[in-house]
């Protein structure tokens, strides 16, 4: 019981710690469009960094990010301790992480979003990983969430 409460508190702290500052955006900034022409180096970087995070769940070892890969806030919020605690829950429910399958690449005014289907050993796992890359070619956010089949229908032109 104490471990469950401690786990819940740690998850809440992780969510609070990962909040980014609010950026005032006009309507144009919020538009997302699926793109077909993709920078292959940037795509490889998004895949490699996303995979590095999720592989921590299998190995409990994380190679820390550096300032040429991610923004300062991502570097500060993505620690081996935080990942290990989150990964314990993921491994229990989804099994071991296998790979990422690119589902689509989307562009906002400020970022490119790489949307991956995260594949785990348990078939009940239906998770996605979104890797956000900013104009400076740095990963500005990495978000794991339940898979949303209706993602594309929510996009605006």
Backbone bond lengths (Angstrom), bond angles and torsions (degrees), N, CA, C in turn:
res aa  C-N    CA-C-N  psi(-1)  N-CA   C-N-CA  omega(-1)  CA-C   N-CA-C  phi
1 X - - - 1.445 - - 1.522 110.41 -
2 X 1.329 116.09 -43.83 1.458 120.41 179.44 1.522 110.35 -64.99
3 X 1.337 116.60 -38.70 1.470 120.60 179.54 1.525 110.62 -65.05
4 X 1.339 117.52 -37.91 1.465 120.47 178.93 1.520 110.28 -65.28
5 X 1.325 116.66 -43.02 1.460 120.50 178.99 1.520 110.54 -64.58
6 X 1.339 116.05 -42.63 1.464 119.88 179.19 1.526 110.08 -63.26
7 X 1.332 116.53 -40.79 1.468 120.43 178.58 1.511 111.74 -63.28
8 X 1.340 116.33 -41.76 1.458 120.60 178.94 1.526 110.78 -63.92
9 X 1.310 116.80 -43.19 1.466 120.96 179.27 1.524 110.44 -63.20
10 X 1.326 116.71 -41.85 1.467 120.12 179.88 1.532 110.36 -64.34
11 X 1.344 116.99 -42.39 1.469 120.11 178.22 1.522 111.34 -61.62
12 X 1.336 116.14 -41.68 1.463 119.65 178.33 1.524 111.12 -64.17
13 X 1.333 116.51 -41.94 1.468 119.80 178.02 1.525 111.05 -63.49
14 X 1.333 116.01 -38.07 1.460 120.05 177.92 1.516 110.72 -62.73
15 X 1.332 116.69 -44.10 1.460 120.02 179.13 1.520 111.27 -64.24
16 X 1.321 116.96 -42.73 1.459 120.53 179.67 1.522 110.28 -65.25
17 X 1.321 116.60 -42.51 1.464 121.19 -178.63 1.509 113.15 -66.79
18 X 1.324 117.34 -26.09 1.462 120.44 -177.66 1.517 112.99 -88.99
19 X 1.329 117.58 -3.85 1.460 118.91 179.28 1.518 110.07 -62.88
20 X 1.282 116.23 135.64 1.454 119.78 176.34 1.510 109.11 -97.64
21 X 1.302 114.83 162.88 1.457 118.30 -179.90 1.521 109.48 -67.81
22 X 1.326 115.06 149.14 1.457 119.88 178.55 1.518 109.96 -72.17
23 X 1.306 115.17 132.00 1.451 120.81 177.92 1.512 107.23 -112.83
24 X 1.310 116.09 128.43 1.450 119.10 178.12 1.529 107.76 -72.48
25 X 1.321 115.76 120.73 1.460 120.09 -178.46 1.515 108.76 -125.91
26 X 1.322 115.23 138.90 1.459 117.68 174.60 1.527 108.61 -84.78
27 X 1.300 117.52 176.26 1.457 122.57 -176.03 1.524 111.74 -57.46
28 X 1.307 117.57 -37.43 1.462 121.31 -179.02 1.529 111.40 -62.31
29 X 1.336 117.24 -36.03 1.459 121.45 -179.51 1.531 111.68 -66.58
30 X 1.321 117.70 -26.93 1.443 121.49 -174.85 1.522 113.33 -86.04
31 X 1.306 118.05 -9.31 1.458 120.84 179.98 1.525 109.82 -71.90
32 X 1.320 114.72 136.12 1.457 121.29 179.07 1.517 107.89 -121.16
33 X 1.326 115.97 133.85 1.463 120.81 178.30 1.513 109.46 -129.05
34 X 1.321 115.87 138.30 1.458 120.65 174.87 1.521 107.75 -73.78
35 X 1.316 116.37 136.08 1.462 119.62 -179.21 1.528 110.00 -118.21
36 X 1.326 114.98 155.45 1.457 120.09 180.00 1.521 111.74 -109.30
37 X 1.323 117.69 -30.43 1.462 120.35 177.09 1.516 108.88 -89.05
38 X 1.324 115.51 119.52 1.454 120.79 -173.97 1.524 109.30 -125.75
39 X 1.322 115.81 139.45 1.459 122.11 173.78 1.532 106.86 -70.98
40 X 1.335 117.03 113.31 1.475 120.38 -173.99 1.527 112.07 -64.43
41 X 1.331 118.64 -34.69 1.467 120.67 177.82 1.528 110.33 -65.75
42 X 1.328 116.36 -43.12 1.460 120.79 179.13 1.529 110.44 -65.87
43 X 1.325 116.78 -40.79 1.458 121.20 178.68 1.526 110.30 -61.95
44 X 1.312 117.62 -43.64 1.463 122.32 179.00 1.538 110.30 -63.01
45 X 1.344 115.48 -40.95 1.460 120.42 179.53 1.532 110.40 -63.33
46 X 1.330 117.50 -45.43 1.466 121.50 179.55 1.531 110.50 -60.64
47 X 1.322 116.22 -44.13 1.466 121.11 178.99 1.529 110.66 -62.99
48 X 1.322 116.63 -50.15 1.466 120.99 -176.62 1.526 112.21 -61.15
49 X 1.331 116.97 -42.77 1.463 119.65 -178.38 1.529 111.23 -72.66
50 X 1.326 117.30 -38.92 1.456 120.23 176.15 1.523 111.20 -63.41
51 X 1.310 116.02 -43.29 1.461 120.85 179.39 1.529 110.37 -65.61
52 X 1.319 116.89 -38.81 1.464 121.02 179.15 1.533 110.57 -59.04
53 X 1.323 116.39 -41.76 1.463 120.57 179.15 1.523 110.47 -64.16
54 X 1.326 117.60 -49.81 1.463 120.22 -175.26 1.526 112.94 -72.69
55 X 1.327 118.28 -28.35 1.459 120.51 176.69 1.526 111.69 -67.78
56 X 1.330 116.49 -20.29 1.455 120.06 175.29 1.523 109.58 -57.88
57 X 1.336 116.93 -31.28 1.464 120.98 179.10 1.528 111.55 -65.39
58 X 1.302 117.88 -26.89 1.463 121.45 179.48 1.524 112.19 -87.35
59 X 1.325 116.54 -36.83 1.468 120.33 -170.70 1.527 114.43 -106.60
60 X 1.329 116.94 -19.31 1.476 122.91 -173.16 1.524 111.72 60.84
61 X 1.315 115.72 19.18 1.471 120.69 175.56 1.523 107.77 -123.57
62 X 1.321 115.99 132.62 1.460 120.76 -177.73 1.521 109.81 -129.90
63 X 1.316 115.82 125.79 1.455 120.77 173.72 1.526 106.48 -82.93
64 X 1.332 117.66 113.31 1.471 120.35 -176.00 1.526 112.07 -58.27
65 X 1.328 114.70 148.82 1.451 120.82 176.46 1.525 109.32 -72.92
66 X 1.330 115.33 162.40 1.467 119.55 174.31 1.526 109.43 -127.39
67 X 1.325 115.62 174.44 1.471 121.42 -173.02 1.527 113.81 -69.11
68 X 1.333 118.92 -10.61 1.468 120.17 175.50 1.529 111.73 -90.64
69 X 1.348 116.75 -6.02 1.456 121.06 -177.66 1.534 112.75 -108.36
70 X 1.321 116.64 -42.39 1.462 121.56 -171.21 1.521 110.69 -136.10
71 X 1.333 115.32 165.63 1.462 120.26 175.49 1.531 109.28 -73.08
72 X 1.306 115.43 164.57 1.461 120.84 -179.43 1.526 111.57 -58.65
73 X 1.335 117.48 -41.67 1.473 119.47 -177.96 1.526 111.56 -65.91
74 X 1.326 118.32 -38.33 1.466 120.60 177.16 1.525 109.54 -66.07
75 X 1.329 116.96 -40.71 1.462 121.24 179.63 1.536 110.58 -61.69
76 X 1.316 116.30 -42.61 1.466 120.43 -178.15 1.520 112.26 -71.29
77 X 1.325 117.35 -33.85 1.465 121.04 -175.15 1.518 114.54 -90.61
78 X 1.321 118.34 -11.26 1.458 121.29 -178.60 1.520 108.52 -107.82
79 X 1.316 114.62 88.96 1.464 120.28 -179.95 1.525 109.20 -114.44
80 X 1.312 116.01 158.87 1.461 120.57 179.49 1.527 110.87 -60.65
81 X 1.327 117.08 -38.81 1.464 120.24 -179.53 1.527 111.24 -62.40
82 X 1.322 116.57 -47.72 1.471 120.51 -179.80 1.523 111.30 -64.64
83 X 1.319 115.97 -43.42 1.461 119.27 -179.76 1.519 111.70 -63.92
84 X 1.323 117.10 -41.66 1.457 121.01 -179.06 1.519 110.80 -60.91
85 X 1.311 117.18 -42.97 1.464 120.99 -179.79 1.529 111.38 -65.71
86 X 1.321 117.03 -41.55 1.462 120.65 177.88 1.522 110.23 -68.26
87 X 1.319 116.49 -38.96 1.465 121.21 -176.94 1.519 112.91 -66.36
88 X 1.305 118.16 -28.85 1.459 120.04 178.84 1.527 110.38 -57.58
89 X 1.317 115.47 -43.69 1.471 120.49 179.06 1.530 110.37 -68.36
90 X 1.328 117.67 -43.37 1.461 121.41 -179.58 1.533 110.65 -60.26
91 X 1.320 117.30 -46.06 1.477 120.27 -178.25 1.522 110.63 -63.19
92 X 1.329 116.08 -38.14 1.461 119.87 -179.31 1.528 110.87 -63.46
93 X 1.323 116.77 -44.42 1.466 120.51 -175.11 1.522 113.96 -88.16
94 X 1.324 117.99 -34.93 1.465 120.71 -170.85 1.525 114.44 -112.39
95 X 1.311 117.68 -12.09 1.457 120.53 -176.56 1.507 110.49 86.32
96 X 1.310 116.83 -159.71 1.465 121.89 -179.10 1.523 110.92 -80.06
97 X 1.314 115.94 146.78 1.463 121.46 175.40 1.518 108.23 -72.17
98 X 1.341 116.11 137.37 1.464 121.50 -179.66 1.526 111.02 -108.56
99 X 1.340 117.16 -58.36 1.466 119.48 -175.97 1.524 109.63 -168.54
100 X 1.326 114.90 173.68 1.462 123.20 175.20 1.519 108.67 -113.06
101 X 1.335 116.08 136.54 1.464 121.02 176.03 1.523 107.31 -117.70
102 X 1.318 116.45 119.99 1.458 121.26 -179.23 1.516 110.03 -65.00
103 X 1.326 116.15 126.42 1.459 121.32 178.99 1.520 111.29 -101.98
104 X 1.339 116.83 -31.89 1.453 119.66 -179.46 1.513 111.35 -179.14
105 X 1.321 114.53 160.48 1.458 121.69 177.40 1.521 106.68 -123.17
106 X 1.316 115.88 130.87 1.456 122.34 -173.79 1.519 109.31 -127.77
107 X 1.308 114.94 152.37 1.460 120.61 -176.60 1.514 109.82 -126.94
108 X 1.331 115.49 131.67 1.457 121.50 168.00 1.517 105.08 -108.98
109 X 1.298 116.60 -177.19 1.463 119.54 179.14 1.529 111.21 -64.15
110 X 1.350 116.48 -32.07 1.459 120.29 -173.50 1.527 115.35 -109.86
111 X 1.341 118.17 -18.57 1.453 119.85 -173.09 1.519 112.30 -141.77
112 X 1.332 114.37 160.24 1.455 122.40 169.36 1.521 105.98 -109.52
113 X 1.326 116.52 132.25 1.455 121.71 -177.59 1.526 108.49 -112.21
114 X 1.327 115.86 122.61 1.459 122.09 175.63 1.522 106.42 -101.27
115 X 1.337 115.07 118.75 1.462 120.36 -177.05 1.528 108.61 -106.34
116 X 1.334 115.29 118.95 1.457 122.01 -177.35 1.521 110.75 -116.59
117 X 1.322 115.23 143.50 1.461 120.95 168.70 1.524 105.01 -88.61
118 X 1.340 117.13 120.04 1.461 121.38 -179.70 1.525 108.79 -86.52
119 X 1.323 116.34 123.96 1.460 122.20 -177.04 1.529 108.63 -100.12
120 X 1.340 115.36 128.38 1.455 123.10 178.06 1.522 109.14 -122.89
121 X 1.328 116.83 167.18 1.466 120.21 -177.13 1.523 113.06 -70.80
122 X 1.324 118.75 -30.33 1.466 120.54 178.16 1.531 109.33 -85.08
123 X 1.315 115.41 134.32 1.463 120.87 -176.57 1.522 113.10 -68.49
124 X 1.334 118.37 -19.27 1.464 120.88 179.75 1.525 111.86 -71.56
125 X 1.322 116.39 -15.97 1.466 120.67 -178.30 1.518 109.83 -70.48
126 X 1.310 116.16 123.06 1.458 121.80 176.60 1.529 106.82 -137.08
127 X 1.319 115.26 72.31 1.458 122.32 -172.26 1.523 110.50 -114.22
128 X 1.318 114.76 155.80 1.452 119.95 173.69 1.519 108.75 -128.46
129 X 1.312 114.56 157.40 1.454 122.08 175.71 1.513 106.69 -127.77
130 X 1.324 115.75 126.91 1.463 120.79 176.35 1.517 108.14 -110.73
131 X 1.325 114.95 128.21 1.455 121.40 178.55 1.525 106.83 -114.66
132 X 1.327 116.23 120.60 1.456 123.44 -177.56 1.517 108.83 -100.96
133 X 1.332 116.85 127.06 1.457 121.72 179.46 1.527 107.80 -118.34
134 X 1.336 116.29 126.60 1.467 120.26 -175.94 1.529 111.65 -86.25
135 X 1.327 115.50 -177.21 1.470 121.97 -177.42 1.522 112.92 -64.54
136 X 1.347 117.03 -21.71 1.465 121.42 178.86 1.523 111.64 -88.78
137 X 1.343 116.95 9.81 1.458 123.83 -179.69 1.535 111.78 63.69
138 X 1.331 115.96 31.60 1.459 121.59 175.78 1.525 108.63 -111.76
139 X 1.315 116.75 142.44 1.458 120.19 175.56 1.522 107.24 -69.99
140 X 1.339 115.29 121.41 1.462 120.64 -176.17 1.519 112.50 -103.20
141 X 1.328 117.89 -11.98 1.464 121.81 175.98 1.526 108.98 -166.63
142 X 1.319 114.64 149.02 1.459 122.52 173.07 1.521 105.10 -134.40
143 X 1.337 116.06 120.26 1.462 119.93 -175.70 1.519 110.43 -127.61
144 X 1.318 115.45 130.24 1.457 121.75 174.05 1.522 107.72 -106.65
145 X 1.327 116.09 137.08 1.459 120.43 -178.99 1.520 109.54 -156.81
146 X 1.332 115.62 172.65 1.456 119.47 174.77 1.523 108.98 -66.83
147 X 1.334 115.45 146.29 1.461 121.75 -179.74 1.521 109.59 -63.39
148 X 1.324 116.56 135.71 1.462 122.53 -179.80 1.523 108.43 -117.92
149 X 1.332 116.26 103.48 1.466 120.95 -179.73 1.523 112.16 -62.70
150 X 1.327 116.95 -25.90 1.459 121.39 -175.23 1.522 112.62 -93.17
151 X 1.325 118.37 14.58 1.458 122.03 -176.81 1.530 112.25 -53.61
152 X 1.325 116.25 -50.80 1.469 120.00 -175.96 1.522 112.86 -66.69
153 X 1.319 116.69 -31.66 1.454 117.81 179.64 1.532 111.91 -71.33
154 X 1.323 116.80 -14.42 1.457 121.31 178.98 1.531 112.13 -88.17
155 X 1.320 116.36 -8.66 1.461 119.93 -178.16 1.513 111.31 -71.67
156 X 1.312 115.70 149.40 1.457 120.84 176.00 1.520 109.23 -108.46
157 X 1.282 116.48 151.47 1.484 120.66 178.12 1.499 110.74 -91.47
